[in-house]
Amino acid sequence: MRFFIFLLVFGLYPLLAHAGSVEIVPRAIPAGGTALLRWNGETPALAVAKYNGRLLYLSPQASGAVALLGADIDAAAGSYPVSVTVSRASGEIETFQSFIEIRVASYPEERLTLPPSMVSPKAADILKRIGRERAVLKDLFSTSTPALLLDSVALPVRDPVSSPFGLRRILNGKPKSPHAGIDFRSPLGTPVHASASGEVVFSGELYYTGKTIILDHGQGLFSIYAHLDSLACSGGELLSQGDVLGKVGSSGRSTGPHLHWGVKLRGDRVDPMALMSLLAEEKP
């Protein structure tokens, strides 16, 4: 009997040593929310996930690997499958199946009156400019580096919020896209800080958002700082969390000084505050 138990325990040990699991925290998120995808086990040689029609890499950790999952603000409610394929250092390959639940989110409305030219520009040269800028940004937000560079997110300014994420704006009586960021009621010239470490991948002026800085944090995660009065960094610079990247202004389509802070995850518009809370509670 003892010999049988010896064989049972030590015979299974090699299998248990390689055991691993996949978890998603939290399991359910609202449209515009984020979650952490974790592979718990030995550090893999490679870990890849498929989610919402996209392939993404998990960043290796001391005991596993991790990636961020997001749901666009306009994502349809439902249960979304997530598959994770792990390649071990030994050459073994395993696939795990899980899912994340996306729920309908309710956001407030705001009605604004702006000069018609700001809401729906008609000049040919402006429309061409907007088209070029959209193409540049689409290409930028479609890139993804393997490593996840951040483990926390901090507020870029310490001023009151004037417009929350998801606000449904009605401009001159016409419904527009939901507000894909957070507006802070910051005085003109207020220093704006990098919310997390990252590389400056855009520093310039855009028609709608004016003087704008975009940081790449890895794994398709980008933070956006818009309507700035001045820019304090250039493309290619590496910033640490808290570094000053510019000053609050009212450039672009703006009715007064404020900071627009947005986050995109593999092209999905997600809530910066929700991401900040997630990383504070669940360290990658």
Backbone bond lengths (Angstrom), bond angles and torsions (degrees), N, CA, C in turn:
res aa  C-N    CA-C-N  psi(-1)  N-CA   C-N-CA  omega(-1)  CA-C   N-CA-C  phi
1 M - - - 1.459 - - 1.532 111.23 -
2 R 1.345 115.55 -46.99 1.464 119.13 178.62 1.520 110.79 -61.09
3 F 1.329 116.56 -38.65 1.461 120.99 179.46 1.530 110.00 -63.30
4 F 1.351 115.97 -38.27 1.458 120.73 179.48 1.532 110.43 -64.62
5 I 1.362 115.86 -43.80 1.471 119.68 179.17 1.519 110.90 -64.34
6 F 1.357 115.75 -38.86 1.470 120.43 177.87 1.528 109.82 -58.41
7 L 1.345 116.34 -47.44 1.468 120.53 -179.70 1.529 110.71 -64.93
8 L 1.336 115.94 -39.33 1.461 119.46 -178.31 1.523 111.35 -63.98
9 V 1.349 116.25 -48.02 1.466 120.26 -176.98 1.517 111.90 -70.12
10 F 1.338 116.16 -52.83 1.464 119.02 -174.27 1.517 112.16 -80.11
11 G 1.314 117.21 -21.07 1.460 119.73 174.37 1.513 111.77 -72.24
12 L 1.336 115.40 -31.53 1.461 119.34 179.60 1.520 112.68 -86.39
13 Y 1.330 117.73 -15.16 1.462 121.10 -174.39 1.527 113.65 -53.95
14 P 1.354 118.35 -45.21 1.471 117.92 179.51 1.521 112.23 -59.75
15 L 1.352 117.17 -34.92 1.455 119.02 179.07 1.523 110.99 -70.73
16 L 1.348 116.08 -42.73 1.454 119.94 179.97 1.524 111.49 -64.55
17 A 1.321 116.37 -35.08 1.464 120.55 -179.26 1.518 110.95 -63.16
18 H 1.353 115.63 -27.85 1.459 119.64 -178.94 1.526 112.24 -97.76
19 A 1.358 115.97 -0.35 1.456 118.34 -177.33 1.525 109.80 -62.10
20 G 1.311 115.92 147.15 1.456 121.16 177.64 1.509 109.15 -152.48
21 S 1.327 116.30 170.49 1.458 120.62 -179.28 1.512 109.97 -150.73
22 V 1.316 114.99 161.33 1.462 122.13 177.42 1.518 108.36 -115.48
23 E 1.333 116.78 134.98 1.462 120.73 174.72 1.518 109.81 -134.66
24 I 1.324 115.64 149.03 1.461 122.91 176.41 1.526 107.59 -122.59
25 V 1.334 116.75 124.83 1.465 121.91 -176.50 1.527 109.49 -128.62
26 P 1.347 117.47 119.70 1.456 127.27 -7.56 1.525 110.50 -78.55
27 R 1.313 116.09 164.88 1.468 120.61 -178.22 1.528 111.58 -72.91
28 A 1.342 117.29 -29.57 1.466 121.96 -179.72 1.526 109.45 -123.61
29 I 1.336 116.56 135.44 1.466 122.06 178.81 1.524 109.61 -136.30
30 P 1.339 117.33 155.03 1.459 119.54 174.52 1.525 110.52 -78.99
31 A 1.321 117.33 163.02 1.465 120.37 170.95 1.528 107.83 -56.88
32 G 1.340 116.34 129.03 1.457 121.09 -174.66 1.513 112.95 95.37
33 G 1.338 117.01 -0.54 1.456 121.43 -178.53 1.516 113.23 -93.76
34 T 1.322 116.02 175.27 1.465 122.77 178.58 1.521 109.70 -136.44
35 A 1.330 115.18 157.65 1.461 121.98 178.31 1.520 108.74 -145.17
36 L 1.327 116.08 160.49 1.457 121.93 175.97 1.514 110.17 -100.62
37 L 1.324 115.75 129.33 1.459 122.55 173.69 1.520 107.53 -101.94
38 R 1.349 116.17 122.98 1.461 120.12 -177.69 1.522 111.24 -122.90
39 W 1.321 114.68 135.77 1.460 121.32 163.98 1.518 106.21 -99.88
40 N 1.316 116.81 117.07 1.462 122.47 179.89 1.517 109.37 -100.57
41 G 1.303 116.30 114.32 1.454 121.41 -178.91 1.516 109.31 165.82
42 E 1.322 115.86 -162.22 1.458 119.08 178.08 1.525 109.57 -66.70
43 T 1.314 116.47 150.99 1.459 120.56 -179.91 1.527 109.44 -59.73
44 P 1.331 117.80 120.40 1.463 119.99 -175.54 1.525 112.74 -79.49
45 A 1.332 115.37 157.56 1.462 119.48 171.29 1.527 109.27 -68.99
46 L 1.341 115.39 -34.84 1.462 121.68 179.06 1.522 108.26 -159.38
47 A 1.325 116.80 138.02 1.464 121.80 175.34 1.521 108.30 -136.16
48 V 1.327 116.15 124.96 1.461 122.27 -176.84 1.529 108.84 -128.19
49 A 1.322 116.29 139.54 1.458 121.05 178.20 1.526 110.22 -119.77
50 K 1.319 115.12 151.91 1.462 121.00 172.33 1.522 107.45 -118.72
51 Y 1.341 115.62 123.64 1.462 121.06 -176.43 1.523 109.46 -148.43
52 N 1.303 115.69 128.53 1.461 121.98 176.14 1.525 112.29 53.21
53 G 1.343 115.53 40.92 1.459 120.79 177.04 1.513 115.02 79.65
54 R 1.334 117.50 6.17 1.462 120.52 -178.67 1.524 110.48 -120.58
55 L 1.347 115.11 149.16 1.457 121.17 171.27 1.523 108.47 -98.18
56 L 1.330 117.34 137.60 1.454 120.82 178.10 1.516 110.19 -142.03
57 Y 1.327 115.06 148.99 1.461 121.24 -179.90 1.529 109.95 -93.04
58 L 1.310 115.73 142.19 1.452 121.18 171.87 1.524 108.17 -91.58
59 S 1.322 116.14 139.79 1.461 120.63 179.38 1.525 109.72 -83.64
60 P 1.343 118.28 127.43 1.474 120.88 179.88 1.521 111.64 -60.95
61 Q 1.322 115.50 141.19 1.463 123.05 176.74 1.529 108.26 -125.75
62 A 1.328 116.56 176.18 1.460 121.11 -179.31 1.527 111.67 -59.98
63 S 1.327 117.02 -32.34 1.461 120.40 179.05 1.520 110.19 -137.36
64 G 1.329 115.80 62.84 1.462 120.19 178.04 1.512 112.57 131.80
65 A 1.317 115.71 -143.50 1.457 121.98 -179.40 1.521 108.02 -158.31
66 V 1.337 116.74 160.13 1.457 120.35 -173.69 1.524 111.19 -146.47
67 A 1.327 115.89 151.60 1.462 122.19 174.31 1.518 108.42 -150.03
68 L 1.324 116.03 160.35 1.458 121.43 174.90 1.523 109.86 -96.91
69 L 1.319 116.11 139.67 1.457 122.72 172.05 1.522 107.91 -114.20
70 G 1.318 116.77 143.94 1.458 120.02 179.04 1.512 111.47 -137.38
71 A 1.326 115.10 162.99 1.467 121.77 175.82 1.522 107.67 -129.32
72 D 1.315 117.09 123.52 1.461 121.22 -179.58 1.527 110.27 -58.59
73 I 1.317 115.86 153.14 1.454 120.84 -178.21 1.528 112.28 -58.53
74 D 1.336 117.55 -25.65 1.460 121.55 178.83 1.530 112.35 -104.20
75 A 1.333 117.77 16.20 1.468 120.95 -179.30 1.530 110.23 -63.79
76 A 1.326 115.28 141.81 1.463 120.66 177.51 1.520 110.18 -74.08
77 A 1.324 116.34 142.98 1.461 120.44 177.98 1.527 109.78 -67.73
78 G 1.325 115.32 148.43 1.463 119.66 178.58 1.510 111.49 154.72
79 S 1.332 114.43 -178.87 1.462 121.78 178.71 1.525 108.16 -100.79
80 Y 1.334 117.05 121.54 1.453 122.69 -175.30 1.531 110.04 -109.59
81 P 1.328 117.43 123.30 1.470 119.31 179.77 1.521 112.04 -71.21
82 V 1.324 115.25 147.27 1.464 123.13 176.25 1.527 107.06 -132.16
83 S 1.322 116.89 120.36 1.466 120.34 176.68 1.525 109.11 -113.06
84 V 1.318 115.88 138.75 1.460 121.81 -178.68 1.524 108.76 -124.14
85 T 1.313 116.97 126.18 1.463 122.58 176.15 1.519 108.74 -110.83
86 V 1.329 115.55 124.98 1.457 122.00 -176.20 1.511 109.78 -115.80
87 S 1.326 116.05 127.45 1.465 122.11 173.92 1.520 108.04 -106.12
88 R 1.325 115.95 117.66 1.464 120.47 -177.85 1.530 110.44 -83.57
89 A 1.323 115.22 164.13 1.464 120.64 178.54 1.522 111.15 -61.11
90 S 1.342 116.66 -27.51 1.470 121.41 -179.75 1.517 112.40 -75.53
91 G 1.342 116.38 -11.50 1.456 120.56 -178.16 1.516 113.18 102.03
92 E 1.335 117.93 -10.15 1.459 121.26 177.71 1.526 110.25 -67.44
93 I 1.334 115.60 144.10 1.459 121.46 178.85 1.525 109.00 -125.67
94 E 1.339 116.18 129.88 1.456 121.95 179.39 1.524 109.40 -130.74
95 T 1.331 116.03 148.77 1.460 121.85 177.04 1.522 109.42 -122.60
96 F 1.341 115.69 134.36 1.451 122.27 -178.75 1.528 108.74 -121.18
97 Q 1.330 116.33 144.65 1.454 121.60 -179.52 1.521 110.33 -115.06
98 S 1.339 116.23 137.58 1.453 120.82 175.52 1.528 107.60 -148.42
99 F 1.329 117.19 -168.42 1.462 120.45 177.74 1.521 109.28 -156.39
100 I 1.326 115.24 160.30 1.453 121.85 174.04 1.522 107.98 -129.88
101 E 1.317 116.04 138.67 1.459 121.76 -178.87 1.522 109.31 -97.12
102 I 1.335 116.35 127.21 1.466 121.27 176.60 1.522 108.60 -109.21
103 R 1.314 115.42 128.37 1.458 121.25 -176.01 1.520 111.41 -111.59
104 V 1.325 115.85 157.44 1.464 121.30 177.53 1.528 108.57 -67.66
105 A 1.320 116.38 137.31 1.461 121.38 177.53 1.526 109.35 -111.67
106 S 1.313 116.23 142.74 1.455 121.66 179.43 1.529 108.98 -106.85
107 Y 1.338 116.09 124.91 1.460 120.71 -178.38 1.526 110.27 -124.69
108 P 1.340 118.44 151.65 1.467 121.41 -179.53 1.525 112.03 -73.81
109 E 1.348 115.37 170.90 1.456 121.68 177.89 1.522 110.01 -114.74
110 E 1.331 115.17 154.56 1.465 121.65 176.51 1.523 108.61 -141.31
111 R 1.308 116.62 134.13 1.465 121.58 178.67 1.534 109.19 -107.88
112 L 1.323 115.12 127.82 1.462 121.11 179.90 1.519 109.82 -127.90
113 T 1.332 115.08 149.97 1.464 120.90 173.64 1.521 107.96 -117.41
114 L 1.325 115.59 120.66 1.457 121.84 -179.34 1.528 109.57 -127.93
115 P 1.326 117.57 160.50 1.465 119.38 173.54 1.528 110.04 -54.82
116 P 1.337 118.83 132.65 1.466 121.47 -177.69 1.522 113.75 -50.67
117 S 1.330 117.59 -33.76 1.464 120.51 -178.40 1.519 111.65 -65.85
118 M 1.341 117.07 -26.20 1.458 120.28 179.11 1.525 111.60 -80.76
119 V 1.342 115.97 -31.26 1.461 120.62 -177.84 1.521 111.35 -79.93
120 S 1.323 116.14 -48.85 1.472 120.94 -177.29 1.525 109.73 -135.35
121 P 1.328 117.42 78.83 1.470 119.86 179.56 1.524 111.09 -61.47
122 K 1.329 116.31 143.38 1.467 120.80 -177.54 1.526 112.76 -120.42
123 A 1.316 117.94 -14.19 1.462 120.45 -178.98 1.528 110.28 -62.55
124 A 1.314 117.21 134.91 1.463 122.05 -175.08 1.521 112.63 -60.06
125 D 1.341 116.12 -40.89 1.462 118.44 -178.08 1.531 111.55 -67.00
126 I 1.342 116.30 -36.32 1.466 119.74 178.34 1.518 110.81 -69.03
127 L 1.326 117.07 -42.15 1.462 120.70 179.00 1.530 111.20 -62.50
128 K 1.324 116.55 -38.12 1.471 119.57 176.86 1.523 110.41 -65.29
129 R 1.334 115.54 -41.33 1.469 119.36 178.84 1.529 110.48 -62.03
130 I 1.323 116.86 -45.78 1.467 120.78 179.79 1.524 110.17 -60.19
131 G 1.324 117.25 -41.69 1.467 121.42 178.96 1.518 111.72 -62.38
132 R 1.333 116.68 -43.59 1.474 120.53 178.93 1.529 110.70 -63.04
133 E 1.324 115.79 -44.62 1.463 119.80 -178.20 1.526 111.48 -65.43
134 R 1.321 117.56 -38.85 1.467 120.55 177.98 1.527 110.63 -62.57
135 A 1.334 116.30 -40.27 1.468 120.33 179.60 1.522 110.75 -64.98
136 V 1.335 116.89 -41.78 1.467 121.27 178.92 1.529 110.39 -61.85
137 L 1.332 116.25 -46.64 1.462 120.48 -178.04 1.523 111.86 -68.11
138 K 1.322 117.13 -38.58 1.468 120.06 178.03 1.515 110.53 -61.31
139 D 1.315 116.50 -42.60 1.467 120.89 178.43 1.525 110.73 -66.00
140 L 1.332 116.78 -41.50 1.459 121.32 -179.23 1.530 110.44 -62.66
141 F 1.343 116.96 -48.48 1.462 120.80 -175.67 1.524 113.06 -73.93
142 S 1.327 117.33 -9.52 1.466 119.83 177.93 1.522 112.25 -87.76
143 T 1.340 117.69 -8.69 1.463 120.83 179.68 1.526 109.73 -83.51
144 S 1.337 115.47 154.25 1.461 119.96 -179.37 1.519 109.76 -152.98
145 T 1.329 115.94 122.14 1.464 120.56 174.50 1.527 108.14 -90.88
146 P 1.341 118.20 149.48 1.467 120.41 -173.90 1.520 114.92 -62.54
147 A 1.324 117.97 -37.35 1.468 120.17 -170.70 1.520 112.25 -83.95
148 L 1.321 116.03 141.16 1.453 122.12 171.06 1.520 107.10 -93.37
149 L 1.335 116.45 113.10 1.459 120.43 -170.54 1.521 113.80 -86.75
150 L 1.335 118.89 -17.97 1.455 119.02 -172.29 1.527 112.35 -108.30
151 D 1.322 115.43 150.46 1.464 120.06 171.86 1.520 110.81 -124.49
152 S 1.338 117.03 0.74 1.458 121.13 175.51 1.518 109.31 -157.85
153 V 1.326 115.79 160.26 1.464 122.81 176.66 1.526 107.41 -129.21
154 A 1.338 116.30 135.42 1.459 121.69 179.52 1.523 109.90 -121.19
155 L 1.311 116.60 156.94 1.463 120.83 177.76 1.532 110.10 -65.10
156 P 1.342 117.51 138.46 1.470 119.83 178.78 1.525 113.19 -76.14
157 V 1.333 117.04 -24.34 1.471 123.17 174.99 1.525 107.27 -142.13
158 R 1.327 116.50 167.22 1.470 120.90 -177.75 1.523 111.51 -114.20
159 D 1.302 117.65 34.58 1.458 122.17 -176.58 1.529 111.00 -103.58
160 P 1.342 118.15 164.83 1.468 121.14 -178.57 1.530 111.79 -62.87
161 V 1.332 115.47 149.70 1.460 121.48 175.71 1.522 108.98 -81.14
162 S 1.330 116.46 130.57 1.461 120.69 177.93 1.522 111.93 -101.24
163 S 1.332 117.74 -32.92 1.462 121.93 178.03 1.521 108.87 -137.66
164 P 1.334 118.25 117.60 1.462 120.78 -177.80 1.526 112.30 -78.67
165 F 1.306 114.88 168.05 1.458 121.39 175.34 1.532 109.69 -63.06
166 G 1.335 115.29 140.43 1.458 120.41 174.78 1.514 115.53 86.82
167 L 1.334 117.24 -4.17 1.458 120.73 -179.72 1.528 110.28 -54.67
168 R 1.334 116.75 127.38 1.463 121.20 179.76 1.525 108.14 -87.79
169 R 1.325 115.43 107.80 1.463 119.66 -174.72 1.527 111.67 -92.61
170 I 1.326 114.12 138.23 1.464 121.37 174.48 1.516 106.29 -118.42
171 L 1.331 115.81 108.33 1.462 121.61 -176.90 1.515 109.89 -100.34
172 N 1.316 115.18 120.45 1.476 121.51 -179.62 1.524 111.44 52.55
173 G 1.338 115.20 37.88 1.466 121.07 176.77 1.505 115.04 85.59
174 K 1.341 118.98 -0.45 1.462 121.71 -178.06 1.531 110.30 -113.50
175 P 1.352 117.65 126.82 1.472 120.57 178.53 1.532 110.68 -63.27
176 K 1.324 115.78 136.11 1.454 122.02 178.00 1.523 109.98 -119.14
177 S 1.319 115.98 178.59 1.463 120.36 178.74 1.523 109.63 -60.71
178 P 1.330 117.23 148.94 1.472 119.64 178.57 1.522 111.01 -63.00
179 H 1.316 115.68 153.44 1.452 121.53 -179.38 1.523 109.44 -67.24
180 A 1.330 116.33 114.34 1.465 121.30 -172.84 1.519 112.42 -94.46
181 G 1.331 116.64 35.45 1.450 120.69 178.97 1.510 110.15 -171.23
182 I 1.321 115.91 -162.88 1.463 122.28 179.58 1.517 108.22 -126.94
183 D 1.331 116.64 132.87 1.466 121.55 175.89 1.518 109.41 -102.01
184 F 1.338 115.11 133.44 1.458 121.56 176.66 1.521 109.03 -109.22
185 R 1.326 116.70 137.10 1.460 122.29 178.77 1.529 108.35 -82.50
186 S 1.307 115.85 74.25 1.470 121.49 -175.24 1.526 110.38 -101.83
187 P 1.322 117.53 140.68 1.470 120.88 177.68 1.532 111.66 -65.05
188 L 1.313 114.99 152.39 1.458 121.19 176.42 1.523 110.53 -54.44
189 G 1.335 117.03 132.05 1.456 121.88 177.04 1.515 115.35 89.26
190 T 1.343 117.57 -1.30 1.470 120.51 178.13 1.531 110.10 -61.89
191 P 1.336 118.99 130.99 1.470 120.07 177.14 1.536 111.04 -63.27
192 V 1.319 115.86 137.99 1.469 122.39 178.24 1.525 108.20 -109.73
193 H 1.332 116.63 129.15 1.456 122.09 -174.81 1.525 111.65 -106.29
194 A 1.316 116.60 146.85 1.459 121.53 175.22 1.526 109.35 -62.56
195 S 1.322 117.51 127.49 1.459 121.21 -177.10 1.528 112.16 -73.72
196 A 1.325 116.69 -19.09 1.466 122.02 177.69 1.519 108.13 -161.32
197 S 1.321 116.47 163.84 1.468 120.37 177.46 1.523 109.69 -64.66
198 G 1.328 116.04 143.53 1.455 119.39 179.14 1.514 112.22 178.73
199 E 1.315 115.20 176.42 1.464 122.35 179.41 1.519 109.86 -101.13
200 V 1.327 115.92 135.90 1.465 120.77 175.32 1.528 108.41 -72.92
201 V 1.330 116.36 114.73 1.468 119.87 -179.69 1.528 111.64 -109.78
202 F 1.335 116.64 -8.79 1.467 120.06 172.39 1.519 108.69 -150.97
203 S 1.324 115.31 131.30 1.460 122.30 175.08 1.525 106.55 -144.45
204 G 1.318 116.10 102.51 1.452 118.78 -175.73 1.514 110.94 179.74
205 E 1.338 115.80 -164.75 1.462 121.31 -175.98 1.518 110.51 -115.56
206 L 1.332 115.69 134.87 1.460 123.48 178.58 1.525 108.94 -121.98
207 Y 1.321 116.19 154.52 1.469 119.90 -174.49 1.525 111.83 -58.55
208 Y 1.334 116.58 -51.77 1.461 119.88 -174.69 1.528 113.16 -80.11
209 T 1.322 117.60 -43.17 1.471 120.48 -172.63 1.525 113.78 -99.72
210 G 1.315 117.99 2.76 1.456 121.13 176.68 1.521 111.93 63.46
211 K 1.313 116.28 -146.63 1.467 120.97 178.94 1.542 107.90 -65.32
212 T 1.329 115.28 121.35 1.466 121.08 -168.61 1.521 111.39 -135.15
213 I 1.331 115.55 140.47 1.462 122.80 172.15 1.521 108.03 -118.31
214 I 1.332 117.11 136.07 1.464 122.05 175.25 1.523 108.21 -126.19
215 L 1.339 116.14 128.78 1.469 122.56 177.94 1.519 110.18 -109.49
216 D 1.326 115.46 139.43 1.467 122.87 175.05 1.525 108.07 -101.01
217 H 1.339 116.11 121.97 1.469 121.20 -178.11 1.528 112.60 -105.51
218 G 1.327 117.54 2.47 1.456 121.02 -179.81 1.515 112.40 96.42
219 Q 1.354 116.06 155.82 1.469 123.00 179.73 1.527 112.75 58.55
220 G 1.330 117.24 29.98 1.466 119.88 178.35 1.510 114.34 77.09
221 L 1.339 117.56 15.47 1.469 121.55 179.72 1.532 109.53 -99.30
222 F 1.337 116.28 125.11 1.464 122.59 -178.84 1.527 109.80 -129.68
223 S 1.331 115.89 144.48 1.468 120.26 171.09 1.527 108.98 -115.97
224 I 1.334 115.43 145.23 1.462 122.57 -172.11 1.523 109.44 -124.99
225 Y 1.340 116.26 135.20 1.462 122.62 -179.35 1.530 106.39 -128.16
226 A 1.341 117.18 114.28 1.461 119.92 -167.94 1.525 113.20 -124.90
227 H 1.335 114.23 164.95 1.467 125.37 179.55 1.530 111.59 66.35
228 L 1.329 116.82 29.65 1.462 121.03 -177.40 1.534 111.42 -70.74
229 D 1.324 114.35 156.71 1.469 120.70 176.36 1.525 109.98 -89.04
230 S 1.352 115.93 -33.80 1.466 120.26 178.82 1.526 108.98 -149.71
231 L 1.332 115.21 155.49 1.464 122.40 -178.49 1.521 108.96 -111.14
232 A 1.350 116.41 132.35 1.465 120.04 -176.35 1.528 112.37 -112.79
233 C 1.326 117.45 14.14 1.467 120.14 178.73 1.526 109.30 -149.94
234 S 1.329 114.68 163.35 1.466 121.03 -177.18 1.520 109.98 -124.24
235 G 1.339 115.30 162.68 1.449 120.98 178.87 1.522 112.09 -56.06
236 G 1.329 116.32 136.98 1.457 121.54 179.13 1.511 114.30 96.04
237 E 1.344 117.61 -15.26 1.466 120.28 179.07 1.527 110.63 -71.70
238 L 1.326 115.90 144.81 1.457 122.09 174.24 1.524 108.39 -100.94
239 L 1.322 116.20 122.06 1.458 121.45 -178.87 1.522 110.22 -108.87
240 S 1.310 115.50 147.75 1.467 121.83 172.15 1.514 108.80 -97.37
241 Q 1.326 115.54 156.54 1.460 119.68 177.21 1.528 109.56 -54.72
242 G 1.329 116.57 128.86 1.457 121.13 179.26 1.506 114.57 98.87
243 D 1.330 118.62 -15.17 1.465 120.67 177.87 1.529 110.24 -62.98
244 V 1.342 116.77 142.95 1.464 121.06 177.31 1.522 108.95 -77.52
245 L 1.330 116.25 126.98 1.469 120.46 -178.99 1.522 113.26 -111.72
246 G 1.328 116.38 -12.09 1.457 120.41 179.15 1.517 110.26 175.04
247 K 1.347 115.53 -170.34 1.455 120.55 178.84 1.528 110.25 -128.68
248 V 1.318 115.12 148.91 1.464 122.04 -178.74 1.520 110.49 -61.24
249 G 1.334 114.84 138.21 1.452 120.30 178.18 1.515 111.63 -145.29
250 S 1.337 115.27 -154.67 1.459 121.44 179.34 1.522 109.80 -143.82
251 S 1.327 115.61 36.63 1.466 120.27 -177.64 1.522 110.64 -79.93
252 G 1.326 116.35 161.70 1.458 120.91 -178.95 1.514 111.79 74.75
253 R 1.339 116.42 -152.53 1.472 120.44 179.60 1.527 108.24 -81.77
254 S 1.311 115.64 94.79 1.460 121.29 -173.77 1.518 109.46 -148.33
255 T 1.333 115.87 145.97 1.464 120.07 179.50 1.521 112.16 -102.93
256 G 1.337 117.76 0.76 1.459 121.23 179.65 1.511 110.26 171.15
257 P 1.346 117.74 168.67 1.464 120.75 -177.67 1.526 112.16 -58.71
258 H 1.309 116.68 130.62 1.458 122.96 174.99 1.528 108.37 -172.03
259 L 1.321 116.21 165.45 1.466 121.37 174.10 1.516 109.43 -111.92
260 H 1.325 115.71 127.87 1.464 121.11 169.88 1.523 108.02 -98.64
261 W 1.328 116.19 122.95 1.475 122.70 -179.65 1.516 108.21 -118.62
262 G 1.329 116.09 119.33 1.453 120.10 -179.37 1.518 111.75 -128.30
263 V 1.325 116.03 162.39 1.466 122.49 176.94 1.522 108.68 -136.27
264 K 1.322 115.64 135.52 1.466 121.34 173.37 1.515 109.24 -122.82
265 L 1.321 116.16 136.73 1.455 122.74 178.30 1.515 108.09 -123.12
266 R 1.338 115.91 105.14 1.468 122.67 -175.82 1.525 111.20 51.98
267 G 1.322 114.89 42.07 1.460 121.30 177.61 1.513 114.34 88.38
268 D 1.336 118.94 -14.42 1.457 121.94 179.65 1.522 110.80 -82.33
269 R 1.315 116.49 136.50 1.463 122.43 178.23 1.531 108.42 -83.72
270 V 1.339 116.11 114.06 1.457 120.14 -176.52 1.522 110.55 -123.34
271 D 1.332 115.63 160.04 1.454 123.21 -175.08 1.535 110.69 -77.38
272 P 1.344 118.51 116.43 1.467 120.16 179.67 1.528 113.36 -59.54
273 M 1.341 117.04 -37.88 1.461 120.75 -179.37 1.529 111.13 -66.18
274 A 1.327 116.19 -40.38 1.466 120.12 178.95 1.522 110.37 -64.80
275 L 1.337 116.76 -39.36 1.467 120.29 177.74 1.516 110.23 -65.27
276 M 1.323 117.39 -41.79 1.454 121.26 179.36 1.533 110.49 -60.49
277 S 1.320 117.08 -43.74 1.464 121.60 179.34 1.525 111.15 -66.21
278 L 1.323 116.96 -41.48 1.459 120.99 -179.72 1.530 111.20 -59.75
279 L 1.335 116.67 -46.77 1.454 120.15 -177.50 1.529 112.20 -71.55
280 A 1.344 116.68 -26.90 1.459 119.49 176.74 1.528 110.98 -70.91
281 E 1.347 116.39 -32.21 1.455 120.83 -177.78 1.528 112.82 -89.96
282 E 1.335 115.66 -35.72 1.469 121.12 -175.17 1.521 109.39 -125.83
283 K 1.317 118.48 90.37 1.458 121.51 -179.26 1.532 110.37 -64.66
284 P 1.359 117.92 133.20 1.477 120.62 176.70 1.521 111.14 -61.83
